[in-house]
Amino acid sequence: MAVMKVIEVMASSDKSWEDATRKAVAHAGKSINHIKSAFVQSQSVVVNDGEVEEFRVNVKITFEVK
């Protein structure tokens, strides 16, 4: 049996939602080991003068507690 824990991370990128998701996982990985999955719970953008300026994601990251 494995013990899993879930945290929420918010991240942003000026390129894409995919890049924002990668940044969220990379940032969490600096202090958490054994990350098993990431679930993008929500996506949004910041619009400035009619142009998308920033992509934002709210990601649930699951990791195993050893």
mmCIF file of the N, C-alpha and C atoms, coordinates in Angstrom:
data_MODEL
# 
_entry.id   MODEL 
# 
loop_
_atom_site.group_PDB 
_atom_site.id 
_atom_site.type_symbol 
_atom_site.label_atom_id 
_atom_site.label_alt_id 
_atom_site.label_comp_id 
_atom_site.label_asym_id 
_atom_site.label_entity_id 
_atom_site.label_seq_id 
_atom_site.pdbx_PDB_ins_code 
_atom_site.Cartn_x 
_atom_site.Cartn_y 
_atom_site.Cartn_z 
_atom_site.occupancy 
_atom_site.B_iso_or_equiv 
_atom_site.pdbx_formal_charge 
_atom_site.auth_seq_id 
_atom_site.auth_comp_id 
_atom_site.auth_asym_id 
_atom_site.auth_atom_id 
_atom_site.pdbx_PDB_model_num 
ATOM 1   N N  . MET A 1 1  ? 0.849  -1.185 0.000   1.00 0.00 ? 1  MET A N  1 
ATOM 2   C CA . MET A 1 1  ? 0.000  0.000  0.000   1.00 0.00 ? 1  MET A CA 1 
ATOM 3   C C  . MET A 1 1  ? 0.889  1.241  0.000   1.00 0.00 ? 1  MET A C  1 
ATOM 4   N N  . ALA A 1 2  ? 0.508  2.228  -0.761  1.00 0.00 ? 2  ALA A N  1 
ATOM 5   C CA . ALA A 1 2  ? 1.247  3.487  -0.841  1.00 0.00 ? 2  ALA A CA 1 
ATOM 6   C C  . ALA A 1 2  ? 0.416  4.607  -0.222  1.00 0.00 ? 2  ALA A C  1 
ATOM 7   N N  . VAL A 1 3  ? 1.105  5.537  0.393   1.00 0.00 ? 3  VAL A N  1 
ATOM 8   C CA . VAL A 1 3  ? 0.453  6.731  0.938   1.00 0.00 ? 3  VAL A CA 1 
ATOM 9   C C  . VAL A 1 3  ? 0.736  7.868  -0.033  1.00 0.00 ? 3  VAL A C  1 
ATOM 10  N N  . MET A 1 4  ? -0.329 8.486  -0.525  1.00 0.00 ? 4  MET A N  1 
ATOM 11  C CA . MET A 1 4  ? -0.206 9.569  -1.490  1.00 0.00 ? 4  MET A CA 1 
ATOM 12  C C  . MET A 1 4  ? -0.705 10.870 -0.873  1.00 0.00 ? 4  MET A C  1 
ATOM 13  N N  . LYS A 1 5  ? -0.133 11.969 -1.334  1.00 0.00 ? 5  LYS A N  1 
ATOM 14  C CA . LYS A 1 5  ? -0.566 13.282 -0.883  1.00 0.00 ? 5  LYS A CA 1 
ATOM 15  C C  . LYS A 1 5  ? -0.768 14.161 -2.112  1.00 0.00 ? 5  LYS A C  1 
ATOM 16  N N  . VAL A 1 6  ? -1.728 15.085 -2.016  1.00 0.00 ? 6  VAL A N  1 
ATOM 17  C CA . VAL A 1 6  ? -2.032 15.990 -3.128  1.00 0.00 ? 6  VAL A CA 1 
ATOM 18  C C  . VAL A 1 6  ? -1.848 17.428 -2.653  1.00 0.00 ? 6  VAL A C  1 
ATOM 19  N N  . ILE A 1 7  ? -1.141 18.216 -3.457  1.00 0.00 ? 7  ILE A N  1 
ATOM 20  C CA . ILE A 1 7  ? -1.004 19.652 -3.191  1.00 0.00 ? 7  ILE A CA 1 
ATOM 21  C C  . ILE A 1 7  ? -1.506 20.413 -4.406  1.00 0.00 ? 7  ILE A C  1 
ATOM 22  N N  . GLU A 1 8  ? -1.846 21.674 -4.211  1.00 0.00 ? 8  GLU A N  1 
ATOM 23  C CA . GLU A 1 8  ? -2.254 22.535 -5.318  1.00 0.00 ? 8  GLU A CA 1 
ATOM 24  C C  . GLU A 1 8  ? -1.172 23.557 -5.573  1.00 0.00 ? 8  GLU A C  1 
ATOM 25  N N  . VAL A 1 9  ? -0.857 23.743 -6.853  1.00 0.00 ? 9  VAL A N  1 
ATOM 26  C CA . VAL A 1 9  ? 0.163  24.711 -7.254  1.00 0.00 ? 9  VAL A CA 1 
ATOM 27  C C  . VAL A 1 9  ? -0.425 25.580 -8.358  1.00 0.00 ? 9  VAL A C  1 
ATOM 28  N N  . MET A 1 10 ? -0.222 26.875 -8.258  1.00 0.00 ? 10 MET A N  1 
ATOM 29  C CA . MET A 1 10 ? -0.620 27.803 -9.311  1.00 0.00 ? 10 MET A CA 1 
ATOM 30  C C  . MET A 1 10 ? 0.642  28.245 -10.035 1.00 0.00 ? 10 MET A C  1 
ATOM 31  N N  . ALA A 1 11 ? 0.581  28.263 -11.369 1.00 0.00 ? 11 ALA A N  1 
ATOM 32  C CA . ALA A 1 11 ? 1.744  28.683 -12.155 1.00 0.00 ? 11 ALA A CA 1 
ATOM 33  C C  . ALA A 1 11 ? 1.275  29.457 -13.372 1.00 0.00 ? 11 ALA A C  1 
ATOM 34  N N  . SER A 1 12 ? 2.200  30.205 -13.970 1.00 0.00 ? 12 SER A N  1 
ATOM 35  C CA . SER A 1 12 ? 1.862  30.986 -15.161 1.00 0.00 ? 12 SER A CA 1 
ATOM 36  C C  . SER A 1 12 ? 3.007  30.949 -16.159 1.00 0.00 ? 12 SER A C  1 
ATOM 37  N N  . SER A 1 13 ? 2.667  31.293 -17.394 1.00 0.00 ? 13 SER A N  1 
ATOM 38  C CA . SER A 1 13 ? 3.649  31.328 -18.475 1.00 0.00 ? 13 SER A CA 1 
ATOM 39  C C  . SER A 1 13 ? 3.183  32.330 -19.516 1.00 0.00 ? 13 SER A C  1 
ATOM 40  N N  . ASP A 1 14 ? 4.125  32.943 -20.196 1.00 0.00 ? 14 ASP A N  1 
ATOM 41  C CA . ASP A 1 14 ? 3.753  33.829 -21.298 1.00 0.00 ? 14 ASP A CA 1 
ATOM 42  C C  . ASP A 1 14 ? 3.677  33.070 -22.615 1.00 0.00 ? 14 ASP A C  1 
ATOM 43  N N  . LYS A 1 15 ? 3.963  31.737 -22.584 1.00 0.00 ? 15 LYS A N  1 
ATOM 44  C CA . LYS A 1 15 ? 3.968  30.926 -23.808 1.00 0.00 ? 15 LYS A CA 1 
ATOM 45  C C  . LYS A 1 15 ? 2.697  30.108 -23.987 1.00 0.00 ? 15 LYS A C  1 
ATOM 46  N N  . SER A 1 16 ? 2.348  29.272 -22.964 1.00 0.00 ? 16 SER A N  1 
ATOM 47  C CA . SER A 1 16 ? 1.216  28.346 -23.128 1.00 0.00 ? 16 SER A CA 1 
ATOM 48  C C  . SER A 1 16 ? 0.809  27.750 -21.787 1.00 0.00 ? 16 SER A C  1 
ATOM 49  N N  . TRP A 1 17 ? -0.365 27.083 -21.794 1.00 0.00 ? 17 TRP A N  1 
ATOM 50  C CA . TRP A 1 17 ? -0.804 26.368 -20.603 1.00 0.00 ? 17 TRP A CA 1 
ATOM 51  C C  . TRP A 1 17 ? 0.119  25.185 -20.337 1.00 0.00 ? 17 TRP A C  1 
ATOM 52  N N  . GLU A 1 18 ? 0.582  24.550 -21.409 1.00 0.00 ? 18 GLU A N  1 
ATOM 53  C CA . GLU A 1 18 ? 1.498  23.419 -21.253 1.00 0.00 ? 18 GLU A CA 1 
ATOM 54  C C  . GLU A 1 18 ? 2.785  23.860 -20.556 1.00 0.00 ? 18 GLU A C  1 
ATOM 55  N N  . ASP A 1 19 ? 3.318  24.987 -20.955 1.00 0.00 ? 19 ASP A N  1 
ATOM 56  C CA . ASP A 1 19 ? 4.530  25.507 -20.322 1.00 0.00 ? 19 ASP A CA 1 
ATOM 57  C C  . ASP A 1 19 ? 4.270  25.855 -18.865 1.00 0.00 ? 19 ASP A C  1 
ATOM 58  N N  . ALA A 1 20 ? 3.115  26.439 -18.575 1.00 0.00 ? 20 ALA A N  1 
ATOM 59  C CA . ALA A 1 20 ? 2.764  26.761 -17.190 1.00 0.00 ? 20 ALA A CA 1 
ATOM 60  C C  . ALA A 1 20 ? 2.671  25.488 -16.347 1.00 0.00 ? 20 ALA A C  1 
ATOM 61  N N  . THR A 1 21 ? 2.112  24.420 -16.921 1.00 0.00 ? 21 THR A N  1 
ATOM 62  C CA . THR A 1 21 ? 2.001  23.142 -16.216 1.00 0.00 ? 21 THR A CA 1 
ATOM 63  C C  . THR A 1 21 ? 3.384  22.573 -15.937 1.00 0.00 ? 21 THR A C  1 
ATOM 64  N N  . ARG A 1 22 ? 4.258  22.618 -16.926 1.00 0.00 ? 22 ARG A N  1 
ATOM 65  C CA . ARG A 1 22 ? 5.633  22.130 -16.738 1.00 0.00 ? 22 ARG A CA 1 
ATOM 66  C C  . ARG A 1 22 ? 6.341  22.914 -15.637 1.00 0.00 ? 22 ARG A C  1 
ATOM 67  N N  . LYS A 1 23 ? 6.119  24.226 -15.601 1.00 0.00 ? 23 LYS A N  1 
ATOM 68  C CA . LYS A 1 23 ? 6.723  25.062 -14.563 1.00 0.00 ? 23 LYS A CA 1 
ATOM 69  C C  . LYS A 1 23 ? 6.203  24.682 -13.179 1.00 0.00 ? 23 LYS A C  1 
ATOM 70  N N  . ALA A 1 24 ? 4.900  24.390 -13.084 1.00 0.00 ? 24 ALA A N  1 
ATOM 71  C CA . ALA A 1 24 ? 4.316  23.996 -11.791 1.00 0.00 ? 24 ALA A CA 1 
ATOM 72  C C  . ALA A 1 24 ? 4.950  22.709 -11.281 1.00 0.00 ? 24 ALA A C  1 
ATOM 73  N N  . VAL A 1 25 ? 5.077  21.716 -12.170 1.00 0.00 ? 25 VAL A N  1 
ATOM 74  C CA . VAL A 1 25 ? 5.665  20.435 -11.766 1.00 0.00 ? 25 VAL A CA 1 
ATOM 75  C C  . VAL A 1 25 ? 7.141  20.613 -11.421 1.00 0.00 ? 25 VAL A C  1 
ATOM 76  N N  . ALA A 1 26 ? 7.866  21.373 -12.207 1.00 0.00 ? 26 ALA A N  1 
ATOM 77  C CA . ALA A 1 26 ? 9.292  21.601 -11.938 1.00 0.00 ? 26 ALA A CA 1 
ATOM 78  C C  . ALA A 1 26 ? 9.498  22.309 -10.609 1.00 0.00 ? 26 ALA A C  1 
ATOM 79  N N  . HIS A 1 27 ? 8.666  23.304 -10.339 1.00 0.00 ? 27 HIS A N  1 
ATOM 80  C CA . HIS A 1 27 ? 8.800  24.046 -9.078  1.00 0.00 ? 27 HIS A CA 1 
ATOM 81  C C  . HIS A 1 27 ? 8.497  23.141 -7.880  1.00 0.00 ? 27 HIS A C  1 
ATOM 82  N N  . ALA A 1 28 ? 7.430  22.356 -7.982  1.00 0.00 ? 28 ALA A N  1 
ATOM 83  C CA . ALA A 1 28 ? 7.085  21.429 -6.894  1.00 0.00 ? 28 ALA A CA 1 
ATOM 84  C C  . ALA A 1 28 ? 8.193  20.395 -6.714  1.00 0.00 ? 28 ALA A C  1 
ATOM 85  N N  . GLY A 1 29 ? 8.799  19.968 -7.805  1.00 0.00 ? 29 GLY A N  1 
ATOM 86  C CA . GLY A 1 29 ? 9.853  18.968 -7.748  1.00 0.00 ? 29 GLY A CA 1 
ATOM 87  C C  . GLY A 1 29 ? 11.120 19.421 -7.043  1.00 0.00 ? 29 GLY A C  1 
ATOM 88  N N  . LYS A 1 30 ? 11.265 20.727 -6.842  1.00 0.00 ? 30 LYS A N  1 
ATOM 89  C CA . LYS A 1 30 ? 12.431 21.242 -6.108  1.00 0.00 ? 30 LYS A CA 1 
ATOM 90  C C  . LYS A 1 30 ? 12.397 20.854 -4.643  1.00 0.00 ? 30 LYS A C  1 
ATOM 91  N N  . SER A 1 31 ? 11.187 20.662 -4.092  1.00 0.00 ? 31 SER A N  1 
ATOM 92  C CA . SER A 1 31 ? 11.077 20.348 -2.667  1.00 0.00 ? 31 SER A CA 1 
ATOM 93  C C  . SER A 1 31 ? 10.318 19.053 -2.389  1.00 0.00 ? 31 SER A C  1 
ATOM 94  N N  . ILE A 1 32 ? 9.775  18.420 -3.432  1.00 0.00 ? 32 ILE A N  1 
ATOM 95  C CA . ILE A 1 32 ? 8.986  17.200 -3.257  1.00 0.00 ? 32 ILE A CA 1 
ATOM 96  C C  . ILE A 1 32 ? 9.569  16.101 -4.146  1.00 0.00 ? 32 ILE A C  1 
ATOM 97  N N  . ASN A 1 33 ? 9.709  14.913 -3.576  1.00 0.00 ? 33 ASN A N  1 
ATOM 98  C CA . ASN A 1 33 ? 10.172 13.751 -4.333  1.00 0.00 ? 33 ASN A CA 1 
ATOM 99  C C  . ASN A 1 33 ? 8.992  12.847 -4.666  1.00 0.00 ? 33 ASN A C  1 
ATOM 100 N N  . HIS A 1 34 ? 9.205  11.970 -5.602  1.00 0.00 ? 34 HIS A N  1 
ATOM 101 C CA . HIS A 1 34 ? 8.246  10.912 -5.938  1.00 0.00 ? 34 HIS A CA 1 
ATOM 102 C C  . HIS A 1 34 ? 6.928  11.454 -6.483  1.00 0.00 ? 34 HIS A C  1 
ATOM 103 N N  . ILE A 1 35 ? 6.975  12.522 -7.307  1.00 0.00 ? 35 ILE A N  1 
ATOM 104 C CA . ILE A 1 35 ? 5.764  13.033 -7.951  1.00 0.00 ? 35 ILE A CA 1 
ATOM 105 C C  . ILE A 1 35 ? 5.264  11.977 -8.924  1.00 0.00 ? 35 ILE A C  1 
ATOM 106 N N  . LYS A 1 36 ? 3.981  11.654 -8.828  1.00 0.00 ? 36 LYS A N  1 
ATOM 107 C CA . LYS A 1 36 ? 3.390  10.606 -9.659  1.00 0.00 ? 36 LYS A CA 1 
ATOM 108 C C  . LYS A 1 36 ? 2.480  11.141 -10.755 1.00 0.00 ? 36 LYS A C  1 
ATOM 109 N N  . SER A 1 37 ? 1.779  12.261 -10.496 1.00 0.00 ? 37 SER A N  1 
ATOM 110 C CA . SER A 1 37 ? 0.868  12.788 -11.516 1.00 0.00 ? 37 SER A CA 1 
ATOM 111 C C  . SER A 1 37 ? 0.567  14.257 -11.255 1.00 0.00 ? 37 SER A C  1 
ATOM 112 N N  . ALA A 1 38 ? 0.044  14.897 -12.303 1.00 0.00 ? 38 ALA A N  1 
ATOM 113 C CA . ALA A 1 38 ? -0.397 16.285 -12.198 1.00 0.00 ? 38 ALA A CA 1 
ATOM 114 C C  . ALA A 1 38 ? -1.721 16.406 -12.940 1.00 0.00 ? 38 ALA A C  1 
ATOM 115 N N  . PHE A 1 39 ? -2.693 17.022 -12.296 1.00 0.00 ? 39 PHE A N  1 
ATOM 116 C CA . PHE A 1 39 ? -4.024 17.213 -12.861 1.00 0.00 ? 39 PHE A CA 1 
ATOM 117 C C  . PHE A 1 39 ? -4.286 18.708 -12.985 1.00 0.00 ? 39 PHE A C  1 
ATOM 118 N N  . VAL A 1 40 ? -4.491 19.184 -14.205 1.00 0.00 ? 40 VAL A N  1 
ATOM 119 C CA . VAL A 1 40 ? -4.785 20.599 -14.411 1.00 0.00 ? 40 VAL A CA 1 
ATOM 120 C C  . VAL A 1 40 ? -6.250 20.817 -14.064 1.00 0.00 ? 40 VAL A C  1 
ATOM 121 N N  . GLN A 1 41 ? -6.467 21.476 -12.931 1.00 0.00 ? 41 GLN A N  1 
ATOM 122 C CA . GLN A 1 41 ? -7.819 21.690 -12.429 1.00 0.00 ? 41 GLN A CA 1 
ATOM 123 C C  . GLN A 1 41 ? -8.508 22.842 -13.153 1.00 0.00 ? 41 GLN A C  1 
ATOM 124 N N  . SER A 1 42 ? -7.764 23.895 -13.444 1.00 0.00 ? 42 SER A N  1 
ATOM 125 C CA . SER A 1 42 ? -8.363 25.025 -14.149 1.00 0.00 ? 42 SER A CA 1 
ATOM 126 C C  . SER A 1 42 ? -7.306 25.762 -14.957 1.00 0.00 ? 42 SER A C  1 
ATOM 127 N N  . GLN A 1 43 ? -7.788 26.465 -15.969 1.00 0.00 ? 43 GLN A N  1 
ATOM 128 C CA . GLN A 1 43 ? -6.935 27.266 -16.833 1.00 0.00 ? 43 GLN A CA 1 
ATOM 129 C C  . GLN A 1 43 ? -7.573 28.636 -16.990 1.00 0.00 ? 43 GLN A C  1 
ATOM 130 N N  . SER A 1 44 ? -6.734 29.647 -17.085 1.00 0.00 ? 44 SER A N  1 
ATOM 131 C CA . SER A 1 44 ? -7.233 30.992 -17.343 1.00 0.00 ? 44 SER A CA 1 
ATOM 132 C C  . SER A 1 44 ? -6.139 31.790 -18.045 1.00 0.00 ? 44 SER A C  1 
ATOM 133 N N  . VAL A 1 45 ? -6.518 32.942 -18.554 1.00 0.00 ? 45 VAL A N  1 
ATOM 134 C CA . VAL A 1 45 ? -5.548 33.819 -19.203 1.00 0.00 ? 45 VAL A CA 1 
ATOM 135 C C  . VAL A 1 45 ? -5.718 35.238 -18.692 1.00 0.00 ? 45 VAL A C  1 
ATOM 136 N N  . VAL A 1 46 ? -4.656 36.002 -18.823 1.00 0.00 ? 46 VAL A N  1 
ATOM 137 C CA . VAL A 1 46 ? -4.692 37.432 -18.551 1.00 0.00 ? 46 VAL A CA 1 
ATOM 138 C C  . VAL A 1 46 ? -4.681 38.121 -19.907 1.00 0.00 ? 46 VAL A C  1 
ATOM 139 N N  . VAL A 1 47 ? -5.642 39.001 -20.132 1.00 0.00 ? 47 VAL A N  1 
ATOM 140 C CA . VAL A 1 47 ? -5.756 39.697 -21.406 1.00 0.00 ? 47 VAL A CA 1 
ATOM 141 C C  . VAL A 1 47 ? -5.419 41.164 -21.191 1.00 0.00 ? 47 VAL A C  1 
ATOM 142 N N  . ASN A 1 48 ? -4.592 41.700 -22.087 1.00 0.00 ? 48 ASN A N  1 
ATOM 143 C CA . ASN A 1 48 ? -4.209 43.104 -22.020 1.00 0.00 ? 48 ASN A CA 1 
ATOM 144 C C  . ASN A 1 48 ? -4.336 43.689 -23.424 1.00 0.00 ? 48 ASN A C  1 
ATOM 145 N N  . ASP A 1 49 ? -5.142 44.710 -23.572 1.00 0.00 ? 49 ASP A N  1 
ATOM 146 C CA . ASP A 1 49 ? -5.385 45.355 -24.878 1.00 0.00 ? 49 ASP A CA 1 
ATOM 147 C C  . ASP A 1 49 ? -5.825 44.350 -25.940 1.00 0.00 ? 49 ASP A C  1 
ATOM 148 N N  . GLY A 1 50 ? -6.682 43.407 -25.535 1.00 0.00 ? 50 GLY A N  1 
ATOM 149 C CA . GLY A 1 50 ? -7.225 42.445 -26.478 1.00 0.00 ? 50 GLY A CA 1 
ATOM 150 C C  . GLY A 1 50 ? -6.297 41.297 -26.838 1.00 0.00 ? 50 GLY A C  1 
ATOM 151 N N  . GLU A 1 51 ? -5.132 41.234 -26.220 1.00 0.00 ? 51 GLU A N  1 
ATOM 152 C CA . GLU A 1 51 ? -4.156 40.180 -26.500 1.00 0.00 ? 51 GLU A CA 1 
ATOM 153 C C  . GLU A 1 51 ? -3.919 39.340 -25.250 1.00 0.00 ? 51 GLU A C  1 
ATOM 154 N N  . VAL A 1 52 ? -3.760 38.030 -25.451 1.00 0.00 ? 52 VAL A N  1 
ATOM 155 C CA . VAL A 1 52 ? -3.434 37.146 -24.327 1.00 0.00 ? 52 VAL A CA 1 
ATOM 156 C C  . VAL A 1 52 ? -2.010 37.449 -23.891 1.00 0.00 ? 52 VAL A C  1 
ATOM 157 N N  . GLU A 1 53 ? -1.876 37.797 -22.630 1.00 0.00 ? 53 GLU A N  1 
ATOM 158 C CA . GLU A 1 53 ? -0.578 38.195 -22.087 1.00 0.00 ? 53 GLU A CA 1 
ATOM 159 C C  . GLU A 1 53 ? 0.053  37.084 -21.248 1.00 0.00 ? 53 GLU A C  1 
ATOM 160 N N  . GLU A 1 54 ? -0.796 36.282 -20.588 1.00 0.00 ? 54 GLU A N  1 
ATOM 161 C CA . GLU A 1 54 ? -0.273 35.275 -19.665 1.00 0.00 ? 54 GLU A CA 1 
ATOM 162 C C  . GLU A 1 54 ? -1.259 34.115 -19.557 1.00 0.00 ? 54 GLU A C  1 
ATOM 163 N N  . PHE A 1 55 ? -0.712 32.900 -19.548 1.00 0.00 ? 55 PHE A N  1 
ATOM 164 C CA . PHE A 1 55 ? -1.508 31.689 -19.361 1.00 0.00 ? 55 PHE A CA 1 
ATOM 165 C C  . PHE A 1 55 ? -1.330 31.239 -17.915 1.00 0.00 ? 55 PHE A C  1 
ATOM 166 N N  . ARG A 1 56 ? -2.423 30.892 -17.250 1.00 0.00 ? 56 ARG A N  1 
ATOM 167 C CA . ARG A 1 56 ? -2.358 30.469 -15.846 1.00 0.00 ? 56 ARG A CA 1 
ATOM 168 C C  . ARG A 1 56 ? -3.026 29.110 -15.672 1.00 0.00 ? 56 ARG A C  1 
ATOM 169 N N  . VAL A 1 57 ? -2.442 28.291 -14.789 1.00 0.00 ? 57 VAL A N  1 
ATOM 170 C CA . VAL A 1 57 ? -3.024 26.984 -14.476 1.00 0.00 ? 57 VAL A CA 1 
ATOM 171 C C  . VAL A 1 57 ? -3.038 26.782 -12.964 1.00 0.00 ? 57 VAL A C  1 
ATOM 172 N N  . ASN A 1 58 ? -4.032 26.042 -12.526 1.00 0.00 ? 58 ASN A N  1 
ATOM 173 C CA . ASN A 1 58 ? -4.107 25.575 -11.150 1.00 0.00 ? 58 ASN A CA 1 
ATOM 174 C C  . ASN A 1 58 ? -3.974 24.058 -11.249 1.00 0.00 ? 58 ASN A C  1 
ATOM 175 N N  . VAL A 1 59 ? -2.886 23.505 -10.712 1.00 0.00 ? 59 VAL A N  1 
ATOM 176 C CA . VAL A 1 59 ? -2.533 22.102 -10.901 1.00 0.00 ? 59 VAL A CA 1 
ATOM 177 C C  . VAL A 1 59 ? -2.551 21.362 -9.573  1.00 0.00 ? 59 VAL A C  1 
ATOM 178 N N  . LYS A 1 60 ? -3.186 20.186 -9.550  1.00 0.00 ? 60 LYS A N  1 
ATOM 179 C CA . LYS A 1 60 ? -3.125 19.301 -8.392  1.00 0.00 ? 60 LYS A CA 1 
ATOM 180 C C  . LYS A 1 60 ? -2.020 18.276 -8.649  1.00 0.00 ? 60 LYS A C  1 
ATOM 181 N N  . ILE A 1 61 ? -1.027 18.265 -7.795  1.00 0.00 ? 61 ILE A N  1 
ATOM 182 C CA . ILE A 1 61 ? 0.129  17.386 -7.948  1.00 0.00 ? 61 ILE A CA 1 
ATOM 183 C C  . ILE A 1 61 ? 0.067  16.296 -6.888  1.00 0.00 ? 61 ILE A C  1 
ATOM 184 N N  . THR A 1 62 ? 0.150  15.054 -7.333  1.00 0.00 ? 62 THR A N  1 
ATOM 185 C CA . THR A 1 62 ? 0.094  13.907 -6.437  1.00 0.00 ? 62 THR A CA 1 
ATOM 186 C C  . THR A 1 62 ? 1.493  13.306 -6.315  1.00 0.00 ? 62 THR A C  1 
ATOM 187 N N  . PHE A 1 63 ? 1.892  13.042 -5.065  1.00 0.00 ? 63 PHE A N  1 
ATOM 188 C CA . PHE A 1 63 ? 3.194  12.424 -4.835  1.00 0.00 ? 63 PHE A CA 1 
ATOM 189 C C  . PHE A 1 63 ? 3.083  11.379 -3.741  1.00 0.00 ? 63 PHE A C  1 
ATOM 190 N N  . GLU A 1 64 ? 4.026  10.454 -3.779  1.00 0.00 ? 64 GLU A N  1 
ATOM 191 C CA . GLU A 1 64 ? 4.036  9.375  -2.811  1.00 0.00 ? 64 GLU A CA 1 
ATOM 192 C C  . GLU A 1 64 ? 4.853  9.772  -1.588  1.00 0.00 ? 64 GLU A C  1 
ATOM 193 N N  . VAL A 1 65 ? 4.293  9.517  -0.418  1.00 0.00 ? 65 VAL A N  1 
ATOM 194 C CA . VAL A 1 65 ? 4.989  9.785  0.835   1.00 0.00 ? 65 VAL A CA 1 
ATOM 195 C C  . VAL A 1 65 ? 5.693  8.501  1.234   1.00 0.00 ? 65 VAL A C  1 
ATOM 196 N N  . LYS A 1 66 ? 6.983  8.565  1.403   1.00 0.00 ? 66 LYS A N  1 
ATOM 197 C CA . LYS A 1 66 ? 7.771  7.373  1.736   1.00 0.00 ? 66 LYS A CA 1 
ATOM 198 C C  . LYS A 1 66 ? 8.176  7.381  3.187   1.00 0.00 ? 66 LYS A C  1 
# 
